[in-house]
Structures are given as C-alpha cells and as structure tokens.
Amino acid sequence: MLAPHPPAPAGETPPGRPGPPVATTPWGLIARILQPAAARLTLAVVALGAAAVVHMLLPWFLGRVVDEGLVAHDREALVTWSLGMFAVALINPLCYVIGYRQMALADAEAQWRTSDRLTSRLCEQAGRGGQRVAASDIVNLVTGDNQSTASMADTIGHGAMNLIAFTVGTVMVWRIHPWLGVTLALGVVATTLVAGPLLGRLQRRQSTYRDELADLAGQAADVTAGLRVLRGIGGEQIFLRRYRRQSQQLRDSAYRMSDSSSWIQALQQAVPLVYLAAVTWLGARLALAGDISVGELSAAFGYATGLIMYSGSLLGNAHSVVAARVGAGRLLAALAADDDGLRGGGAPAPQGDLHDTCTGLVAPAGKLTVVVSEHSARAAAALRRLSGYDGPAPDVTWGGQPLTGTAPQELRAKALLLADDDYLFAGTLREVLGAPDDETALAALHTACAEDLLTALGGTLDGAVSERGRNLSGGQRQRLALARALAARHPVLLAVEPTSAVDATTESRVTERVATARRGSTTVVASASPLWLARADHVVRLTSADGAGTVEARSAGSGESAGSVAVRTRKGAR
C-alpha cells in the first residue's frame, strides 16, 4: 500500500485526503468542485457580463452617429458620439482580460483539486475487497472526465456572458421595433425545441461512448502488461479478434455520438445566420416604410451581427454542459464508491494488542507474530481484517478499541499492510522507497537484503525502476516492496508472504534482520516458512475443520500449544 500523507493540523483535512462526503448527483459534484472558485467565477461573470453589455451598446452608439451626425450633417454630434463609442469600446479589452483570466484560473484549480482528490480516493480504495482500479480508467478519469467537468468554469463564464448579451441585444432590438424583438424571440423558441432533444440524445450516446472507450483502453493496458504470457499460451490471436470486435463497436458508438453532435454543430452555425438574415430583411422593410430610421436600421444590423456570435456560443455552451454532465457522472462513481468506509473523522489510532474477535486471532503489541494457515488466502484475509484496509471490521479491536471508531487517516498513519501484490510505481529507487532520507532508504534495503538492487540499478539510489518493477526479477521486486514497507517505519506492519519469491539463504537473512530491525514494534507476518516461525515471538495457526475456522496460539519456543483457543468462525467471515 502507499505510504500515507503526513497528518494535517487539527481541524484541517489532510493533504490529498478526501474531505467531507462527496455529492450524490453529478450536478451536485460539479457544484462541489467549483465551490472553492466561487469568488473567481463571480468576478469572471461580472467582468464578462460588463463586456457583453458594452458590446451590445456599441450598435446603439452607431445609430446615434448615423442619425444625429451623418444624416443630420451635424459635425459636432458626429464627433461627440464617435468619441463616446470609442471610449466605451475601450472597456471591452479590460473586461475580457479580467474575465478570461479568472475563468482559466478557476478551471485549472478545479482540475488540480479534482485530480488530487480522485488520486487519493483511488489509492484509498486500492485493494479494498481485493479490487484494483485499471490504469486506463485512472487516465480517463483524471484527464478526459476531469477536464470536461472542470470546463464548467469556462461554460459558466461564457454562458453568463452570452445570455446577458443575448438578453440585452433582444431588448435593444425590441426598443427599435417590437416586430424585430418578436422575430428574435421566436428564433430562440424554435432553436430550443430543435436542440433540446438532440442534447438529451447526445448525453446518452456520449456516456455510452466514454464507458466503452474506458473498457477498451483497459483491455489494451492489460494485454500490454501480459503480452508475453498471451503469446506463450497461444492466446494472442483470440485477444486480437476480441479487441478488433470491440474496437468496431466503439467506432459505431462514436458514429452515433457524432450524428447528434454534428446536428448541434450545424445549428450552432446556421441559427445565427438565420437571425441575421431575418433581422436585416425585416429591418430594411421597416426602414423603407418609414417605421424606423436609417440609424436604427444600422443599429439593428449591428445587434444582429453580435447576436450571431452569442447565439452560436449559447449552443456551444449547451454542448459543453452535456460533456460536463457525463464526465461528472463518471467521476461521481469513482469518488462516491464506499464513501462511508473512507470518510474522515473518528478517534485517534490506539495502542495495544490487535485482536480479531471473529476468529480469535491476537497479535501482541511489540512482538513478531507469524500467522500460519493451510490456505494462504485465509491468512492473508486475516491480516487484511486486522489492518482495516478492506474497511474497518466491527469484530477487530486495537488495544480494546474497535477499528470502526478509528479515523481512517489515523489508522493508515500507524498500520501498514504489505500485500503480496503490492504495486511498484515507475521512478528512481529513492522515490520508490519513499524514505525520509537516504540513510533510512539504505537501512531498509539492508534489512530486506536488497542491496543488490543498488548494483543492478547503477550503484545509486537514482537508478530507474520501471513500472511494476518490470526491470527487476520477481525476488528483487518482492524485496523492494518489503524495503519500502520497512522504510515507512510504521508502528504496526502486517506482511503477507513477504519472502515467498526468494531462496532459503536470503530468506534466512531477511527474517533475522527484520526481527532485529522491528524489535519493539508490532509485526505480523502471514507465512508458513519455518524460517519465520523460528524467529517469531508469537505463532497463530489458523486451521479449518468442517468449514469452521479455528485458532491455535502459542508462544515461540514453547514446543506445544499453550492454552490453545478454538473459536468457531461466524458464517461468511474470512
């Protein structure tokens, strides 16, 4: 498991840790993500709203220039209104700079916060119930879905600007002549009736497409990791046929999604041109009839030209909202999963013996306990229950205090589970070990008998370790994982078969050094190796009789069971 984040000051959420429970709906999650950027978004909306109002006022100034300056042959009025229009136009660049800057910062901050929270949540969930999150899912969530959701910051700013501009423009056109305003209002209603069903269909198809894309990417990542095995068993062609079939299904889903998207894009381009044509034609007819002046016709044309941009952008905003809704739905599924088990709060981690009352297993504090079982999976499950990594079990106590009352971050700061399938991330040897200093890193490598890694990686802690430790042997990967766990120096260390991939000579040295290095700290090892049993302070033997688990506990060196305890396992307990 990954080393925990350092504890945060009282009253604060630890860095990278999930804070309060996540939202329960995609829209609630979007609001939650953007809430810390509320001040920036407010400033952006105000600035862009001011820019929109200024933009819609320019045609009004143009009408004054034409009517009171050019048509009336009044040079003073011409200069006055022209200078006024120029002065007002200078406000636009300033407002745009402020608005777009605040939107970009809000977008970037939202992406960073969500990525940090999502990564922390996925790390917390890793291994819970034996589950792992596919690398492709992580990439899709952190990049595509996160970007789509965070882009709501841009959509809010742009949408507010477009809506304000469209409203102001429609009112100004109505003031010129009611029929011009009615024309624009009917256009809005018609666009909504046409685009609404298309947006709903796009959302469904986009959601299906994103799910299929994540699944196919996951298969590609899996085959990349196991290509050698596939070739060895002759399964390469079988996978290729299945991958080709699902790729074609994904292509068909993309075509269906682009069908709705293309209609929306077409409306985005066509609707503004219809507005322009309708307002220009009707305005010219009214000008010829003498109902509006030449300056008002010029202003109406200016309003129609501005509305081309803003009405098209409104449809683009609707498209972005659909993408954000789909992305937020996928993020919500990842963030909300098993939220109760990951939520902060609770008492600090206690001290004392670890006790699983369901099986009767006891790990004395400050001792090396070895858990033996006929089935290694049963011993591994027992350690997982003691660690609380699969969710605090109500039957497990630590120093007499149930784990269910312990804050998860406190538990992870005190107890570390070294699973038999721990993941090794790519990075330097120093980064993989995660030790606070080089001295601790070297000591951990020595305790795990992994000094040969230094030689294999160039004789320095800066040597590169590939993802999953692919440039190392199986025994080296296992010893590196053990060294990483030892470097964390947790008060409680629970290790599942930490030396199953090493030879007997190396295992003998590892058991001796671990027993020495961890003296006085609680260490629980699931292993049937005689070398671990020889070093144990306390041995627990899990047996199975008629499907019921029992525990036999003895102190090392007693030679026989001292007061062995048999406790019938509750139905369904592991």
N, C-alpha and C positions, 0 to 999 in steps of 0.2 A: 504494500500500500504506500501511497505517497506520504511523505513527512508532512505533518500539519503546519498550518500557518502559526506564527507567533501570536501569543494571546494579546488581545486588544485591551485598552484601558476600560475601566468599569463603565458600563452604560453605553459602550460602543460595540458595533458589530465587528467581529474580527475581519481583517482584510481578506477579500476573496471568499468569505463565507456567506451562505445565504442569510439574508436578514429575515424580516417578517415573512409570513406565508405568502406565496405568490398569488396572483389574481386567479379567479376561477373562470374567466371568459377571455377570449382573445382581445376584445376591446378594453377590458379591464387591465390586461397585461400591457397593452400599448400605453394606456394612461399611466400605469405604474412606471414604465420605462421612461416616459417623457416628463414625469412629475418633477424630478430634480432640475430639469431645464426649463421650468415654467417661466422663470424671470427672463431668460434669454428669448424664449418663444414669444412672450408678451412684447418685449422690445422689438422683436422682428416683425410681429404683426402690426404694431403701431407705425414703425418706420415704413414698411411696405404698403400699409394702408394709406399713409400720407402720400407716398409716391403715386399710388393709384388715383387718389383724388386729384393730385396735381396734373397727372396725365389726362384725366377727363376734363379738367378745367381749361386746358390749352385750346381745344376747339372753340370754347366759349370766347376766349380772347381773340381767336382768329375771326369769329363772326363780328366782333366789335371793330376789329381792324378793317374788315371789308365794308361793313355798313357805315360806320361813322368816320372812317378815314378815306378809303378808296372811292366808294360810291358818292359820299358827300363832298369829296375833294377838300377835306379838312386836314391840312398837313400837321397841325398841332395834335389833333386827335390821333392821326396815324402814328406819329412818333410816340405819343403817350401810351397808347395801347400796345404798340410793338415793344417798347421798353418794359412794360408791365409783363407781357408774355415771356420775354427773355428772363426777367428776374425770377418769375415763378418757375420757369423751366430749370433754373439752376438748383432748385431744391431737389429735383429728381435724383441726380447722381449721388448726392449725400445720403439721401434716404435709402437708395438701393445698396450702397456700400455697407451701411449700418445693418440693414435687414438681412442681406445675404451673408454677411459675416456671422451674425448671431445664429442664423439657421445652420450654417456649416458647422459652427462650434457645438451647437445642440445635437446635431446629427452625429458628430464624431464622439462626443461624450456619451451619448446613448449607446452607440455601438461598443465603446470600450466597457461601459458598465455591464452591458448585457453579456459580452464575451467573458468578462471576468466572473460574473455570477454563474453563467452557464458552465464554464470550465470547472468552477468549484463544485457545482452541483453534480456534474458528471463524475468528477473524481470521488465525491462522497458516495455516489451510487455505485461506483465500480466495485464489482464483487458482491453487491448486496443480493442475496438469494442466488448467488452463482452467476449473475448476469454480467455481461460486458457490453459496452456501447461500441458499435462498429466505428472504425476510423472515418469511413465515408460519411456516416451520419454526423459525426462531430464537425467535419469540414463543411458539410451543407448547412448545418445549424449555425455555426459561427460566422460563415461568410454570407451565403445567399439569404437565408431566412433572417439573420440578424440585420443585414443591410436593408432588406425590404421593410422590416419592422421599424428600424431607426429612421428610415427615409420619411416616416410620417412627420418628422420635424420639418422637413422641406415641404411636404404636402400641406401641412397646416399653414405655414407662412405663405406659400404660393396660393393656396386655396383662399385664404382670407383676402389677399391682395386681389385675386381675380374676382371674387364675389363682391368686394367693395367697389372695384372699378366697374363691374357689370351693372351693379345697382345704381351707382352714380350716373353712369352713361345713359341707362334707360330713363332715369328721372330727367336728365337734361334734354334727352330727345323728346320726352313727353312734353316738356315745357315749350319746345319749339312747336310741336303739333301733336295732339293726342293720338292721331292715327299712326304716327311713327312709333310712339310708345307701344300701342296695341300690337303693331307688327312684330316688334322685338319680343313682347310677352308671349305671343302665340308661338314664336320660334323656340322659346325656352321650353314651353309645354310640349311641343312636338318632339324636341330633342330628348326630353326626359322620358317620354313614352317609348321612344325607339331605343334609347341607350340603356334604360333600366333592365329589361330582360337580358340584354346582351351582357351586362356587367354580372348579373347573377349566374349566367351560364359560364362566363369566363372564370369566375371564382371557383366553381365546382371543377371545371376542367383543369385549372391551374393547380388546385390542390391534388388532384389525381396524378398529374404530371410530376409534381415535386416528390410525391411519395414513391412513384415508380423510378424516378431518377436516383433517389437515395438508395433504393433497393439494388438497382443495377450497379451503382458505384460501389456498394458494399460487396457485391459478388466479385467485381474486378479487384478490389483490395484483397479479398480472401484468396483468390487464385494467384495473385502476385506473391503472396506470402507462402503458398503451398504448391507452387508450380512444379517443384522437383518431386514432391510426393505424387502429384497427379500423373506426371509422366511415368513414375515408377510403377504405378498400378494400372496404367493404361486408361486413365480417365480423362485425358486431355481433350479428346475429340467429343466425348459425351458432354463435358462442360462447355466446349465451344459451340455445340449445337444448341444447348440450352441458352447460352449467352446471346447467340445470334437471334433466337426466337424472341427473347425478352427485349433485345435491342429494337427489333422491328415493332414490338408492341409499344415501346417507348416512343418510337418515331411516329406511330399512328396517334398516340396521345398528344404529341407535340403538334401534329397537323390539326387535330380537333381544337386544341387550345388556340392555335394561331388563326383558326377560322373566326372565332369570336373576337380575338384581338384585332384582326385586320379590319373587321367591320367598325370597331370602335375607332381605330386609327383613321379610317375613311371618313367617319362622321366628324372627327376632330379637324380634318382638312376641309370638308365640304360645307359644314354648317356655317362657319364664319363667312365663306364666300356667298352663301345664300343670304345671310344678314346684310352683307354689303350691297349685293345686287338689289334686294328688296328695299332697303332704306334709300339708296341712291335713286332708284326708279320712282318710288313714291315721293321722295323729296323734290325731284325735278318736276313731277306733275303738279305738286302743290305750289312750287315757285312760279311755274307758268300760269297757274290760276291766280296768282297774286296772294295766296294764303300765307306764304312765308317769304321773307326777303332773301336776297342773294347771299347775304352774310349768314343767315340762318341755314340756307342750303349748304354753304361751305362748312358750317359747324356740324350739321347733321352728317355730312360725308366724313368729317374728321372723327366724330363719335363712332360711326360705323367701322372706320378703319381700325380704331383702337379696340372695338368690341370683337373684331376678327381674332386678335391675339388673345384676349381674355376669355372669350367663349371657348376657343380651342383648348386653352390651358385648363379650363374647368373640366373638360372631358378627360384630359390627361391626368388631372388630379384624381378623378374617379377611378381611372385605371390603376394609379398608384395605391389608392386605398384598398382595392381588391388584392393587390400583391402583398400589401402590408397585413391585411387580414389573414391571408393564407400563411404567411411567414410567422405571424404571431400565434396562430393555432399550433404550428409545429413546435415553436419554442415553448408554448404553454405545456404541451405534452411532456417535454423534457424537463422543464423546471418544476412542474407540479407533481411529478411521479414520486410517490412515497414521501410526500412533504412532511407528514407527521413525524416520520422517523428521523428526518434531517433537521427539523426545526430547532433553533437555539433555545436557550433558557434551561432552567433546572439547576440542581445543586452542583457544587464543585466535585471533581473526582475524589473519592475517598481513598483511604489506605487500608491495608489488611489483606486477608486471605480472599482468593477468588473461589466462589462456591456455586456450583450448579445443582440446585436442589432437585431438579428434574431427574438427573442421572446419579446424583450423589458425589460427583467429581469435585475434589477440593485441591486447590493449588496453594500451598502455604506461602505466605509473604516472605520474600528474600531468599527463596530456595529454588533450586533447579528441579523441576518436576518433569518427568517423562511419562507420556500417555501412550499406552500400548493397546492395540486392538487387533482382532483377527481381520478386520476390514479397515484399511487405511482411511476410507471415506468416513467411517464412523468417528475415528479420532480427529480427523480434520474438521468435521462438523461440530464436535465438542469444543474445539478451540475457537471456532467461529462464534459459537454461542457465548463463550467466556469473554471474547473480545468486544462483542456488541456490534460488529461490523455488518451483520445482517439485520440490524435493528435490535435495540435493547430487549432482551428476553426477560419477562417478569420473574422467571424462576432463577435468574442468575443474580447473585449478590457479590458485592465487593466490600469487604470489611463490614459485612452485615447490612449494607445499604443496597437496595435493588438498583440495577443499572437503569431501569426505566426512569428513575428520578435524577439521573446524572445528565448534565448538559453534554450534547454530542461533542462539541469542541473541547470540552474538558476531558472527556474520555479519550479522544484521539491524541490529546497532548500528553497523556500518561501511559496509554497502552498502544502497542503496535503489533499488528498481525502480519507475519511474513508467510504469505500463501505460497503454495507450490507452483503457482503460475503467475507470480508477480511480473509486472511489465517493466522492461528496461527501455527508457526513452533514449533517443539519439542525443549525443553531446559529448563533452570531454569527460574523462574519468572523474575529474574533480566535480563536475556538475552532476554526474550520475550518482555519486556518493552523497552529495548534498551535505557534507560535513561543514561545521562552522569554521574550520581551519585545516591546513594541510597536515598538521600533527595528528589530529583526530582521524583524518582520512587514512593516513599511513598506518595508524594503530589499528583501525578497523580492518584494513587489508591484511595486516599481520595476523590478527585474531582469526580471520576467515581463511588463513593460508592461501591468500590470493595475491601474494607478492609477484607471482609470475605474470600477472596481468600488466604490471608496470613494464616488464621486459617485452612482453608481446605488443604493447602499445607504445613503444619507443622510449621506455625508461623514464617517463614523466607523467604526472597527473593530467597533463594537457593532451594526452593521447585520445584519439577519437573512438567512441563506442557507437556502433551502428544501432539503428532502431531495432528493438527486441534483442540486441546483442548478437546480431547475425554474424559479426566478425569474430565471435568467440565460440569456444566449444561448449557443449552442454554443461560440463563440470565447472568451467570458468563462469558461465552465466549464473549458475546456482551460487557459487561462492561470492560473486559480485553482489548478488541480491542479499546474501547474508551480511556481507560487509556494509552495505547500505543501511540495513536494519540496525546493525551494531553501532554505526556512526551516529544514528539518531539519538542514542543513549536514553531511551525511554525507561521509566521505572519498571514497566511491565512489557516483556517481549514474549509473544506467542509465535512459534515457528512450526510449520507443517513440513515434515520431511526435508530439513534444510541441507542434508548431506547425501541424499539418495543417488546423486549422479557422480559421486567421487569415489575413488578407490579406498580400500580399507586403511592404508597407511596415512593418507591425507585426512580421512575421517577421524582417525585416532588423534591426530594433532589438533584438528578443529574442535573436537569435543573437549580436549584438555584445555585449550586456550579460551574457549567460550565459557567453560565452567570457572576459569580463573578470572576472566575479564568481567563476568556478570555476577561475581560473588557479592552477596548482599542485596542483589536486585532479583525481582520475581521473574523467573524464566520458565516457560512451559514449552516443551518440545513434543510433538507427535511423531514418534518413531519406534520401530521395533528393533532397531540396531542394538546389539549387545554393547557396543562402544558407548552409546548414550546411556544405556542402563547402568553401566559401570560407573559413570560419573554422576548419576542422579542422586539428589538428596531425598527425593520422594518419587515413588513409582505408582502409577494408577493404571490398572489393567481393565480395559473395557471388554467384556465378553458378551456373547449373545446366546441365550437359551430359550428355545421355543418362541423366538421373536421378541423376547423381552430383554432389554439391556441391563447389565449388572456392572457393578464397580468393585474391584478388589484393590485396596490401597495398602501399601506397606512402606516403611522407611527403608532406604537403601542400606544394605548390609545386614538386615535382619535375617535374611536367608529364607524366611517364610512369611506368609501373610500374618500381619499383626493386627488382630481385631478386624478382619475383612468385613466389608459392608456390602450388602446386596440390596439394591433398590430397584424396584420394577419401574421401567420407563413408562411414562404416560403415552397413551396412544398418539402416534403421529410425531412424537419427539424424536430428534435425531441425536 
